[in-house]
Amino acid sequence: MPDLPPPQDAAEAALFAECWDAVLSYADLCTAGAGTAHQLADEAFTLGMRELRAAQGAVRGRTARLPVIPQLLTAVRETAAGWESAGKGHKLDPDLRLWLNSEAAARYTGPPLGRPIALRGLRDMPEADATLLWLAEVESLPLPSVARRLGLDPLTTGAELDQVRLLFHDRCHRAHRDTPLDAECRSYARLLDAVTRSPGAETPEDLSRHLATCVPCAEAAACLRLHGGGIPAALAGGVIGWGALAYLERRRRAAEVRLGVGAPSGPGARTDDEAARGRVLRGSLLAAAGLLSAVALGVSLMPFGTTPDDADVSARDDQKPIAAPDTPHPDPTPAPSRSAAPATTRTVPVPASPLPTPTRSREPAPPPSPKPSATPAPTPSTRTTCRVAYHLDDEWSDGFQASLRISTDTPLSGWQLTWTFPDGQHIGQTWDATPHQTGAQVTAEAKSYNREVAADGTIAFGFVGTRDGGNGAPRGFRLNGEPCANG
């Protein structure tokens, strides 16, 4: 936490704690290392909180102001721009430096009517409504948590959020009409408003063609659509600009971690505790069932040619965890997890030499004939030590969003994953990895904060890409030059 003046009251102390995590998360995206991220976050948080205090102390009037977290994230972007101007740009992410020197960044400091529509729409809303919208849509907080933070009735918060979305639509529509537009754009403004209000309305062909070629109207359409889940991206992109999708993904994961690790204090905490105990109980039962199944399988193999040494090995392995508590069925593929519960999937070991087939005949089975030495048995070196799970999270006409999860059996000190796109796709904005692409060949390298990976550990990252036609799954995954299995 930065060295700020002491909080003025308990409410401001809670505000400091709630907002610092969001500021540090975005600062980490903007910089090249964890230490530099803390430095940027310290400066931005101090600047942002002082500006908020000054605004609260000024004469209150009809002053358009962003909610606290968007205001602090704006301070991160402005502080990064100050670093670039002061010759400290080498501390920033290279892609951010390119963006800061582009026309896209200039929009945020240019004429007010030229700024992003989502930014203008959110700023034009009452602060309480804008805060509700941001916490629920961008910070990915569950509605009961949002209700507790804002002092709302949890039973009516969902309906109130629907009304706030409508208000955001209206404010963005007004901002779009206030933007200097040509005659064609202005003629489509009313139709765009009507089409985006209804979930079942079809977009007329002429409007669809116009949106495909007009950037300002396409930006307005993204902000105006009440259905389809596009509001979070429109809000984040309009307020913070660079790294918006990566920030959304980080906040979503942070919210999931908070819900899974501990329950919030205060009203409603008991419900969350009960849910957590239920998950642990279900996981324990599944783990016990898996353990009994593996023991029974080991015992069934014992009478049919298992040597005492093999029996000892099986007994030792049967004492180890069989499956993660939250895994419905034992899986023969190792599935590492970062949770505190045991998460290593194991199978009963099979001796290298073939076991005789069990038979009910009273006559002893003939001994197995020796195999010729010319056919060597597979060696462990032929097995892959990593697995890659590729998931297509979202897809649209000319782009897509995907995530990858790498499981490694061996410890890593730095990692590099390569693959080949089959349909000419191109990787773009990436989080938790640094991408490079030459033709169809893509390389994703570790960030400074996730270089070290323990044995049986996992690596996860995601990206947004572009495509022109097909969008087949990547192939030929290699981790540090070694081939990886799919799944």
Solvent accessible surface area in square Angstrom, and as a share of the most:
residue,aa,sasa,rsa
1,M,122,0.55
2,P,13,0.08
3,D,142,0.74
4,L,24,0.12
5,P,54,0.34
6,P,112,0.70
7,P,59,0.37
8,Q,127,0.57
9,D,84,0.43
10,A,87,0.67
11,A,75,0.58
12,E,16,0.07
13,A,43,0.33
14,A,54,0.42
15,L,44,0.22
16,F,14,0.06
17,A,66,0.51
18,E,66,0.30
19,C,2,0.01
20,W,28,0.10
21,D,63,0.32
22,A,0,0.00
23,V,0,0.00
24,L,41,0.20
25,S,15,0.10
26,Y,0,0.00
27,A,0,0.00
28,D,27,0.14
29,L,16,0.08
30,C,1,0.00
31,T,6,0.04
32,A,70,0.54
33,G,18,0.17
34,A,51,0.40
35,G,59,0.57
36,T,31,0.18
37,A,1,0.01
38,H,86,0.39
39,Q,70,0.31
40,L,0,0.00
41,A,0,0.00
42,D,51,0.26
43,E,70,0.32
44,A,0,0.00
45,F,0,0.00
46,T,23,0.14
47,L,73,0.36
48,G,0,0.00
49,M,4,0.02
50,R,134,0.49
51,E,71,0.32
52,L,6,0.03
53,R,50,0.18
54,A,68,0.52
55,A,44,0.34
56,Q,77,0.34
57,G,69,0.66
58,A,57,0.44
59,V,145,0.84
60,R,186,0.68
61,G,56,0.53
62,R,187,0.68
63,T,105,0.61
64,A,45,0.35
65,R,50,0.18
66,L,2,0.01
67,P,2,0.01
68,V,26,0.15
69,I,15,0.08
70,P,0,0.00
71,Q,35,0.16
72,L,0,0.00
73,L,0,0.00
74,T,14,0.08
75,A,1,0.01
76,V,0,0.00
77,R,19,0.07
78,E,79,0.35
79,T,14,0.08
80,A,0,0.00
81,A,39,0.30
82,G,37,0.36
83,W,7,0.02
84,E,39,0.18
85,S,102,0.66
86,A,74,0.58
87,G,59,0.56
88,K,61,0.26
89,G,2,0.02
90,H,129,0.58
91,K,54,0.23
92,L,3,0.02
93,D,17,0.09
94,P,95,0.60
95,D,79,0.41
96,L,1,0.01
97,R,85,0.31
98,L,132,0.66
99,W,39,0.14
100,L,27,0.13
101,N,108,0.55
102,S,45,0.29
103,E,150,0.67
104,A,45,0.35
105,A,13,0.10
106,A,57,0.44
107,R,89,0.32
108,Y,22,0.09
109,T,107,0.62
110,G,22,0.21
111,P,101,0.64
112,P,91,0.57
113,L,85,0.42
114,G,36,0.34
115,R,64,0.23
116,P,7,0.05
117,I,6,0.03
118,A,1,0.01
119,L,8,0.04
120,R,36,0.13
121,G,0,0.00
122,L,0,0.00
123,R,74,0.27
124,D,35,0.18
125,M,9,0.04
126,P,69,0.43
127,E,67,0.30
128,A,76,0.59
129,D,34,0.18
130,A,1,0.00
131,T,30,0.17
132,L,2,0.01
133,L,0,0.00
134,W,1,0.00
135,L,11,0.05
136,A,18,0.14
137,E,24,0.11
138,V,0,0.00
139,E,3,0.01
140,S,37,0.24
141,L,14,0.07
142,P,43,0.27
143,L,58,0.29
144,P,71,0.45
145,S,19,0.12
146,V,0,0.00
147,A,1,0.01
148,R,73,0.27
149,R,94,0.34
150,L,61,0.30
151,G,69,0.66
152,L,50,0.25
153,D,72,0.37
154,P,81,0.51
155,L,168,0.83
156,T,70,0.41
157,T,0,0.00
158,G,28,0.27
159,A,66,0.51
160,E,64,0.29
161,L,8,0.04
162,D,73,0.38
163,Q,117,0.52
164,V,5,0.03
165,R,60,0.22
166,L,66,0.33
167,L,41,0.20
168,F,0,0.00
169,H,0,0.00
170,D,52,0.27
171,R,54,0.20
172,C,0,0.00
173,H,23,0.10
174,R,98,0.36
175,A,9,0.07
176,H,1,0.00
177,R,110,0.40
178,D,76,0.39
179,T,22,0.13
180,P,103,0.65
181,L,30,0.15
182,D,87,0.45
183,A,87,0.68
184,E,97,0.44
185,C,7,0.04
186,R,118,0.43
187,S,80,0.52
188,Y,36,0.14
189,A,5,0.04
190,R,200,0.73
191,L,63,0.31
192,L,2,0.01
193,D,21,0.11
194,A,58,0.45
195,V,13,0.08
196,T,6,0.03
197,R,92,0.34
198,S,52,0.34
199,P,104,0.65
200,G,66,0.63
201,A,44,0.34
202,E,154,0.69
203,T,49,0.28
204,P,49,0.31
205,E,133,0.60
206,D,59,0.31
207,L,1,0.00
208,S,53,0.34
209,R,151,0.55
210,H,15,0.07
211,L,26,0.13
212,A,87,0.67
213,T,117,0.68
214,C,19,0.11
215,V,115,0.66
216,P,60,0.38
217,C,1,0.01
218,A,40,0.31
219,E,40,0.18
220,A,0,0.00
221,A,5,0.04
222,A,49,0.38
223,C,4,0.02
224,L,1,0.00
225,R,88,0.32
226,L,24,0.12
227,H,89,0.40
228,G,83,0.80
229,G,65,0.62
230,G,32,0.30
231,I,6,0.03
232,P,29,0.18
233,A,42,0.33
234,A,13,0.10
235,L,0,0.00
236,A,0,0.00
237,G,27,0.26
238,G,7,0.07
239,V,1,0.00
240,I,0,0.00
241,G,13,0.13
242,W,22,0.08
243,G,5,0.05
244,A,11,0.08
245,L,56,0.28
246,A,0,0.00
247,Y,0,0.00
248,L,25,0.12
249,E,24,0.11
250,R,34,0.12
251,R,10,0.04
252,R,99,0.36
253,R,72,0.26
254,A,24,0.19
255,A,4,0.03
256,E,94,0.42
257,V,90,0.52
258,R,93,0.34
259,L,87,0.43
260,G,52,0.50
261,V,126,0.73
262,G,42,0.40
263,A,38,0.29
264,P,45,0.28
265,S,102,0.66
266,G,47,0.45
267,P,111,0.70
268,G,41,0.39
269,A,20,0.15
270,R,187,0.68
271,T,91,0.53
272,D,43,0.22
273,D,58,0.30
274,E,78,0.35
275,A,49,0.38
276,A,35,0.27
277,R,149,0.54
278,G,22,0.21
279,R,111,0.41
280,V,101,0.58
281,L,111,0.55
282,R,144,0.53
283,G,3,0.03
284,S,58,0.38
285,L,115,0.57
286,L,67,0.33
287,A,31,0.24
288,A,50,0.39
289,A,55,0.43
290,G,2,0.02
291,L,69,0.34
292,L,127,0.63
293,S,69,0.45
294,A,12,0.09
295,V,58,0.33
296,A,62,0.48
297,L,96,0.48
298,G,7,0.06
299,V,95,0.55
300,S,57,0.37
301,L,61,0.30
302,M,80,0.36
303,P,100,0.63
304,F,81,0.34
305,G,49,0.48
306,T,26,0.15
307,T,67,0.39
308,P,109,0.69
309,D,106,0.55
310,D,41,0.21
311,A,16,0.12
312,D,79,0.41
313,V,58,0.33
314,S,15,0.10
315,A,51,0.40
316,R,138,0.50
317,D,29,0.15
318,D,19,0.10
319,Q,150,0.66
320,K,78,0.33
321,P,63,0.39
322,I,13,0.07
323,A,6,0.04
324,A,9,0.07
325,P,26,0.17
326,D,117,0.61
327,T,34,0.20
328,P,90,0.57
329,H,139,0.62
330,P,74,0.46
331,D,58,0.30
332,P,103,0.65
333,T,53,0.31
334,P,48,0.30
335,A,48,0.37
336,P,16,0.10
337,S,49,0.31
338,R,190,0.69
339,S,66,0.42
340,A,115,0.89
341,A,36,0.28
342,P,75,0.47
343,A,12,0.09
344,T,43,0.25
345,T,9,0.06
346,R,102,0.37
347,T,82,0.48
348,V,16,0.09
349,P,45,0.28
350,V,116,0.67
351,P,34,0.21
352,A,114,0.89
353,S,74,0.48
354,P,86,0.54
355,L,58,0.29
356,P,53,0.33
357,T,114,0.66
358,P,79,0.50
359,T,77,0.45
360,R,242,0.88
361,S,67,0.43
362,R,245,0.89
363,E,133,0.60
364,P,126,0.79
365,A,53,0.41
366,P,110,0.69
367,P,118,0.74
368,P,94,0.59
369,S,94,0.61
370,P,127,0.80
371,K,152,0.64
372,P,93,0.59
373,S,115,0.74
374,A,92,0.71
375,T,99,0.58
376,P,111,0.70
377,A,75,0.58
378,P,122,0.77
379,T,70,0.41
380,P,103,0.65
381,S,102,0.66
382,T,100,0.58
383,R,182,0.66
384,T,54,0.32
385,T,59,0.34
386,C,2,0.01
387,R,19,0.07
388,V,2,0.01
389,A,41,0.32
390,Y,50,0.19
391,H,112,0.50
392,L,67,0.34
393,D,63,0.33
394,D,77,0.40
395,E,75,0.34
396,W,103,0.36
397,S,102,0.66
398,D,85,0.44
399,G,2,0.02
400,F,0,0.00
401,Q,33,0.14
402,A,0,0.00
403,S,35,0.23
404,L,3,0.02
405,R,107,0.39
406,I,0,0.00
407,S,14,0.09
408,T,1,0.01
409,D,46,0.24
410,T,60,0.35
411,P,94,0.59
412,L,25,0.12
413,S,85,0.55
414,G,13,0.13
415,W,8,0.03
416,Q,71,0.32
417,L,0,0.00
418,T,24,0.14
419,W,0,0.00
420,T,43,0.25
421,F,4,0.02
422,P,41,0.26
423,D,61,0.31
424,G,46,0.44
425,Q,1,0.00
426,H,102,0.45
427,I,25,0.13
428,G,36,0.35
429,Q,55,0.24
430,T,14,0.08
431,W,5,0.02
432,D,13,0.06
433,A,1,0.01
434,T,47,0.27
435,P,36,0.23
436,H,98,0.44
437,Q,51,0.23
438,T,114,0.66
439,G,57,0.55
440,A,41,0.32
441,Q,84,0.37
442,V,0,0.00
443,T,25,0.15
444,A,0,0.00
445,E,58,0.26
446,A,15,0.12
447,K,47,0.20
448,S,64,0.41
449,Y,91,0.35
450,N,29,0.15
451,R,111,0.41
452,E,128,0.58
453,V,15,0.08
454,A,74,0.57
455,A,53,0.41
456,D,63,0.33
457,G,16,0.15
458,T,4,0.03
459,I,4,0.02
460,A,41,0.32
461,F,5,0.02
462,G,0,0.00
463,F,0,0.00
464,V,21,0.12
465,G,1,0.01
466,T,78,0.45
467,R,44,0.16
468,D,137,0.71
469,G,50,0.48
470,G,40,0.39
471,N,29,0.15
472,G,28,0.27
473,A,64,0.49
474,P,8,0.05
475,R,143,0.52
476,G,57,0.55
477,F,8,0.03
478,R,111,0.40
479,L,9,0.04
480,N,73,0.38
481,G,48,0.46
482,E,108,0.48
483,P,64,0.40
484,C,17,0.10
485,A,39,0.30
486,N,120,0.62
487,G,65,0.62
